[in-house]
Amino acid sequence: MSKWTDVRDNIVDALNVDVVTDELKDQVTNTLLEQVMPIIENAVDGFSEKVKAQAPQESGWCRVRDGIVLPLVMEGLVFVVKTVLTKATAENAKEDTAKGV
């Protein structure tokens, strides 16, 4: 089985619960950061490189789309999601420390 199916199955198992606790939310967030985001980052990086390489053969708005817009949007989304998940994890760790957990 591929790594993606293992990750997918772990996420499905983690989300298939009756009660959602803070520990579960932390586990899902960490799984996303540690296992899913690197796969997505690699895919986006590869896509962006290929699109940027094709941009010189394009003209007009398609050149702008391939050279700037698509890579910027894709890489920006990955950055935002990763930053938000990282900050949420750090913030929760601070709260746990303050509570003495």
C-alpha positions as CSV (number, residue, x, y, z in Angstrom):
1,M,0.0,0.0,0.0
2,S,1.2,3.5,-0.6
3,K,2.0,6.0,2.1
4,W,-1.0,8.1,1.0
5,T,-3.5,5.3,1.7
6,D,-1.9,4.8,5.2
7,V,-2.3,8.5,5.9
8,R,-5.9,8.5,4.5
9,D,-6.8,5.5,6.6
10,N,-5.3,7.0,9.8
11,I,-7.3,10.2,9.2
12,V,-10.5,8.4,8.5
13,D,-10.0,6.3,11.6
14,A,-9.2,9.3,13.7
15,L,-12.3,11.2,12.5
16,N,-14.7,8.2,13.0
17,V,-15.4,8.9,16.7
18,D,-18.4,9.7,18.9
19,V,-16.7,12.3,21.0
20,V,-14.2,14.8,19.7
21,T,-11.7,15.7,22.4
22,D,-8.8,18.2,22.5
23,E,-6.4,15.3,22.4
24,L,-8.0,14.0,19.2
25,K,-7.9,17.4,17.6
26,D,-4.2,17.7,18.5
27,Q,-3.6,14.2,17.0
28,V,-5.4,15.1,13.7
29,T,-3.5,18.4,13.5
30,N,-0.2,16.8,14.1
31,T,-0.9,14.1,11.6
32,L,-1.8,16.8,9.0
33,L,1.4,18.7,9.7
34,E,3.8,15.7,9.9
35,Q,2.3,13.3,7.3
36,V,0.0,15.1,4.9
37,M,1.5,18.5,4.5
38,P,4.9,17.2,3.3
39,I,3.2,15.2,0.6
40,I,1.1,18.2,-0.5
41,E,4.2,20.5,-0.4
42,N,6.1,18.1,-2.7
43,A,3.2,17.9,-5.1
44,V,2.8,21.7,-5.2
45,D,6.5,22.3,-5.6
46,G,6.6,19.9,-8.6
47,F,3.5,21.4,-10.1
48,S,4.9,25.0,-9.7
49,E,8.2,24.1,-11.3
50,K,6.6,22.5,-14.3
51,V,4.1,25.4,-14.8
52,K,6.9,28.0,-14.4
53,A,9.0,26.1,-17.0
54,Q,6.1,26.2,-19.5
55,A,5.4,29.9,-19.0
56,P,8.0,31.1,-21.5
57,Q,6.2,29.2,-24.3
58,E,2.9,30.9,-23.4
59,S,1.8,34.4,-24.3
60,G,-0.4,37.1,-22.8
61,W,-2.4,36.2,-19.7
62,C,-1.5,32.5,-20.0
63,R,2.1,33.5,-19.5
64,V,1.2,35.5,-16.4
65,R,-1.0,32.6,-15.2
66,D,1.7,30.0,-15.5
67,G,4.7,32.2,-14.4
68,I,3.1,34.0,-11.5
69,V,-0.5,33.3,-10.6
70,L,-0.8,29.5,-10.3
71,P,2.5,29.1,-8.5
72,L,1.8,32.0,-6.2
73,V,-1.7,30.7,-5.3
74,M,-0.7,27.1,-4.8
75,E,2.4,27.9,-2.8
76,G,0.5,30.6,-0.8
77,L,-2.2,28.2,0.1
78,V,0.2,25.6,1.4
79,F,2.1,28.3,3.4
80,V,-1.1,29.6,4.9
81,V,-2.5,26.2,5.9
82,K,0.9,25.1,7.3
83,T,1.3,28.3,9.3
84,V,-2.2,28.2,10.7
85,L,-1.9,24.5,11.8
86,T,1.6,25.2,13.3
87,K,0.3,28.2,15.2
88,A,-2.7,26.4,16.4
89,T,-0.5,23.5,17.7
90,A,1.8,25.9,19.4
91,E,-1.0,27.9,21.0
92,N,-2.6,24.7,22.3
93,A,0.7,23.6,23.7
94,K,1.0,26.9,25.6
95,E,-2.6,26.5,27.0
96,D,-1.8,23.0,28.1
97,T,1.4,24.2,29.8
98,A,-0.6,27.0,31.5
99,K,-3.2,24.5,32.7
100,G,-0.5,22.2,34.0
101,V,-1.4,19.3,31.6
